[in-house]
Amino acid sequence: MLAGTPLALGAAAAFGASSVLQFRATHRAPAQPAGRPTLLLHLLRQPEWRWSVVLAAGAFGLQVAALSLMPLILVQPLLITGLLWYILLHSLADRRRPDLKTMLEAMLCLVALSAFLLIARPTAGQGKGLNSFGSALLLGVAVAVAVSLCLVAAIGLGPKWRPLPLALAAGVCYGVTAGLISSLAFHYNGSPLSVLGHWQTYALAVVGPFGVLLSQNAYQAGPLGAPALATIIVADPLVSLAVGLLWLDERIQTGPWQVTGQILALAVLAGAVFLLAQRAPHVDQQ
């Protein structure tokens, strides 16, 4: 089981490096309204951003390899160390020392999310909840409403807070993407053709790229990428867990002490993201 640890840490490092390149590339591209695909066209012209895609693909491959050797509940806390890698590598690229308070706030995010996952201990279900049209429609409406609310919030907020709803929308898309992949795994029989007859495949082709676009909008909107990345890293597993609970028959611990621990962990998590967002403009002015 421990053999998957270096793979998960390698995936986190590659993800952090990819995020650094994407943040730097988005700030060299012309500013674009949230959700407009022209931003991706501008980014594709930058070698730095193309390399970030290669690193992200490598991170995904290492993540899949780690999951083949370790359960998700152990892999996920290791993967979210990508936020620390991002802060360290971003400071190295800018040739300055990492901001200590930002590092501590990022570590608080990681500890709180890890604590939530370890207390919740989600278990896999049968994955049949998305086979009906009604369930699929309900998921689609929920995603559309959540993303729309985030985009409306981003329009009404100033530069200091605008990256957070954009990053939250990206995290929603990433979490739903993970849920759709989990659902498709029950239909995969060894041949890629086995998943072409299921609507989840085509939903992935829309939700996944749109999540990438929103994450680039989030990076471009703020002076520092750590708050946006923290929001994405937090939202992704929580949304995928919600999809699993509501549509894929997954379960979490629901005893009184476990529920109390989960609520406390989420409260600390929200506070840590808030502190990161507060810290970003200060670090940018140094």
GIPE-V57661 format. One record per backbone hydrogen bond with DSSP energy under -0.5 kcal/mol. NH is the residue of the N-H (numbers start at 1). CO is the residue of the C=O. If there is no record, write none. Layout:
BEGIN
nh = <NH | NH>
co = <CO | CO>
END
This chain:
BEGIN
nh = <4 | 5 | 6 | 7 | 8 | 9 | 10 | 11 | 12 | 13 | 14 | 15 | 16 | 17 | 18 | 19 | 20 | 21 | 22 | 23 | 24 | 25 | 26 | 27 | 28 | 29 | 36 | 37 | 39 | 40 | 41 | 42 | 43 | 44 | 45 | 45 | 46 | 47 | 50 | 51 | 52 | 53 | 54 | 55 | 56 | 57 | 58 | 59 | 60 | 61 | 62 | 63 | 64 | 65 | 66 | 67 | 68 | 69 | 70 | 74 | 75 | 76 | 78 | 78 | 79 | 80 | 81 | 82 | 83 | 84 | 85 | 86 | 87 | 88 | 89 | 90 | 91 | 92 | 93 | 94 | 95 | 96 | 103 | 104 | 105 | 106 | 107 | 108 | 109 | 110 | 111 | 112 | 113 | 114 | 115 | 116 | 117 | 118 | 119 | 120 | 121 | 123 | 127 | 129 | 131 | 136 | 137 | 138 | 139 | 140 | 141 | 142 | 143 | 144 | 145 | 146 | 147 | 148 | 149 | 150 | 151 | 152 | 153 | 154 | 155 | 156 | 157 | 161 | 162 | 163 | 164 | 165 | 166 | 167 | 168 | 169 | 170 | 171 | 172 | 173 | 174 | 175 | 176 | 177 | 178 | 179 | 180 | 181 | 182 | 183 | 184 | 185 | 186 | 186 | 187 | 188 | 194 | 195 | 196 | 198 | 201 | 202 | 203 | 204 | 205 | 206 | 207 | 208 | 210 | 211 | 212 | 213 | 214 | 215 | 216 | 217 | 218 | 219 | 220 | 221 | 222 | 222 | 228 | 229 | 230 | 231 | 232 | 233 | 234 | 235 | 236 | 237 | 238 | 239 | 240 | 241 | 242 | 243 | 244 | 245 | 246 | 247 | 248 | 248 | 250 | 251 | 253 | 259 | 260 | 261 | 262 | 263 | 264 | 265 | 266 | 267 | 268 | 269 | 270 | 271 | 272 | 273 | 274 | 275 | 276 | 277 | 278 | 279 | 280 | 281 | 282 | 283 | 284 | 285 | 286>
co = <1 | 2 | 2 | 3 | 4 | 5 | 6 | 7 | 8 | 9 | 10 | 11 | 12 | 13 | 14 | 15 | 16 | 17 | 18 | 19 | 20 | 21 | 22 | 23 | 25 | 25 | 33 | 35 | 36 | 37 | 37 | 38 | 39 | 40 | 41 | 42 | 43 | 45 | 46 | 47 | 48 | 49 | 50 | 51 | 52 | 53 | 54 | 55 | 56 | 57 | 58 | 59 | 60 | 61 | 62 | 63 | 64 | 66 | 66 | 71 | 71 | 72 | 74 | 75 | 75 | 76 | 78 | 79 | 80 | 81 | 81 | 82 | 83 | 84 | 85 | 86 | 87 | 88 | 89 | 90 | 92 | 91 | 99 | 100 | 101 | 102 | 103 | 104 | 105 | 106 | 107 | 108 | 109 | 110 | 111 | 112 | 113 | 114 | 115 | 116 | 117 | 251 | 248 | 247 | 128 | 132 | 133 | 134 | 135 | 136 | 137 | 138 | 139 | 140 | 141 | 142 | 143 | 144 | 145 | 146 | 147 | 148 | 149 | 150 | 151 | 152 | 153 | 158 | 158 | 159 | 161 | 161 | 162 | 163 | 164 | 165 | 166 | 167 | 168 | 169 | 170 | 171 | 172 | 173 | 174 | 175 | 176 | 177 | 178 | 179 | 180 | 181 | 182 | 183 | 184 | 184 | 191 | 192 | 193 | 195 | 198 | 198 | 199 | 200 | 201 | 203 | 203 | 204 | 206 | 207 | 208 | 209 | 210 | 211 | 212 | 213 | 214 | 215 | 216 | 217 | 218 | 219 | 224 | 225 | 226 | 227 | 228 | 229 | 230 | 231 | 232 | 233 | 234 | 235 | 236 | 237 | 238 | 239 | 240 | 241 | 242 | 243 | 243 | 244 | 244 | 123 | 120 | 255 | 256 | 257 | 258 | 259 | 260 | 261 | 262 | 263 | 264 | 265 | 266 | 267 | 268 | 269 | 270 | 271 | 272 | 273 | 274 | 275 | 276 | 277 | 278 | 279 | 280 | 281 | 283>
END
